[in-house]
Amino acid sequence: MEENNMNNKLNNPGSSRIVSGLLLLAAGLLLFAYKMGAPIPGWLFTWPMILILIGVVSGFKSDFRNPGAFVLIAIGSVFLIDKNVPGIDLHNYIAPIILVIIGLVFILKPKGNCNRHQRFGNPKFTEGFTPAENFSKE
């Protein structure tokens, strides 16, 4: 009961606005501190980190059921590693990595809630349904 109440609070549009505001406030304060010379790594303010942040926020909002969150986190991570880790050059491998990730998402993605077997095995869906063989022409 308490967990369900917590999810309702997080998915509430008002609380989403507050969380977004707090994230923007924190990012602004960190950027301000970085520009004033604080020892904050510069890679925190790159576009791959923005992708990762959007993926994490999207993931939390959907309880990580949205595969798009994982895709954003993966793409941001690949570009961040490529840009900041010396000795690793992923430029030649970015397209194949993205294709492999998309392929894995298609393979591992669970089917929808209402598949063919559930529809025809459930009395709600078959109620009032007359099979085609009852309509044979004589």
C-alpha positions in Angstrom: 0.0 0.0 0.0 2.8 2.4 0.9 4.8 1.6 -2.2 1.7 2.2 -4.4 1.2 5.6 -2.7 4.9 6.4 -3.3 4.5 5.6 -7.0 1.4 7.8 -7.3 3.4 10.6 -5.7 6.2 10.2 -8.2 3.9 9.9 -11.2 1.9 13.0 -10.2 2.4 15.8 -12.7 3.0 18.3 -9.9 5.7 16.2 -8.3 7.3 15.6 -11.7 7.5 19.3 -12.1 9.2 19.7 -8.7 11.7 16.9 -9.5 12.5 18.5 -12.8 12.9 21.8 -11.2 15.3 20.4 -8.6 17.3 18.6 -11.2 17.7 21.9 -13.2 18.5 23.8 -10.0 21.2 21.2 -9.1 22.6 21.3 -12.7 22.7 25.1 -12.6 24.5 25.2 -9.3 27.0 22.6 -10.4 27.7 24.5 -13.6 28.1 27.7 -11.6 30.5 26.1 -9.3 32.5 24.6 -12.2 32.7 28.0 -13.9 34.0 29.5 -10.6 36.8 27.0 -10.5 35.5 24.2 -8.3 37.1 20.8 -8.9 34.1 19.4 -10.8 34.9 17.2 -13.9 34.1 18.8 -17.2 32.6 15.7 -18.7 29.5 16.2 -16.4 28.4 19.0 -18.7 28.6 17.2 -22.1 25.8 16.0 -24.3 26.3 12.3 -23.6 25.6 13.1 -19.9 22.4 14.8 -21.0 21.3 11.6 -22.8 22.2 9.5 -19.8 20.3 11.9 -17.4 17.2 11.9 -19.7 17.4 8.1 -19.8 17.6 7.8 -16.1 14.7 10.2 -15.4 12.6 8.4 -18.1 13.5 5.1 -16.6 12.5 6.1 -13.1 9.2 7.5 -14.3 8.4 4.2 -16.0 10.0 1.9 -13.4 12.5 1.0 -16.2 9.8 -0.7 -18.2 10.4 1.7 -21.1 13.2 0.3 -23.4 13.8 3.8 -24.6 15.4 4.7 -21.2 18.0 1.9 -21.7 18.7 3.0 -25.2 19.4 6.6 -24.2 21.6 5.4 -21.3 23.5 3.0 -23.6 24.0 5.6 -26.4 25.1 8.3 -23.9 27.5 5.8 -22.2 29.1 4.7 -25.4 29.8 8.3 -26.5 30.9 9.3 -23.0 33.4 6.4 -22.9 34.6 7.1 -26.4 35.2 10.8 -25.6 36.8 10.4 -22.1 38.7 7.1 -21.8 42.2 7.3 -23.4 43.1 4.4 -25.6 39.5 3.5 -26.5 38.4 4.5 -30.0 34.8 3.5 -30.5 34.1 5.7 -33.5 34.4 2.7 -35.8 32.1 0.6 -33.6 29.3 3.0 -32.7 26.9 2.0 -35.6 27.3 -1.8 -35.0 26.9 -1.4 -31.2 23.7 0.6 -31.7 22.4 -2.0 -34.2 23.2 -4.8 -31.7 21.4 -3.0 -28.9 18.3 -2.4 -31.0 18.3 -6.0 -32.0 18.5 -7.1 -28.4 15.7 -4.8 -27.5 13.5 -6.4 -30.2 14.4 -9.9 -29.1 14.1 -9.4 -25.3 11.1 -7.1 -25.4 8.1 -8.8 -23.7 5.0 -9.3 -25.8 1.9 -7.2 -25.2 -0.5 -8.0 -22.5 -3.2 -9.4 -24.9 -1.8 -11.9 -27.3 -3.6 -14.3 -29.5 -3.8 -17.2 -27.0 -5.1 -15.0 -24.2 -7.8 -13.5 -26.4 -9.2 -16.8 -27.7 -8.8 -18.7 -24.4 -10.6 -16.0 -22.3 -14.4 -16.2 -22.1 -14.8 -12.4 -22.2 -13.3 -12.3 -25.7 -15.2 -15.4 -27.1 -18.6 -14.6 -25.6 -21.1 -14.3 -28.4 -18.6 -15.5 -30.9 -19.8 -18.2 -33.3 -17.1 -20.2 -35.1 -17.1 -20.1 -38.9 -17.9 -23.8 -39.3 -21.5 -23.1 -38.0 -22.1 -21.0 -41.0 -21.6 -23.7 -43.6 -23.6 -23.3 -46.8 -25.9 -26.2 -47.7 
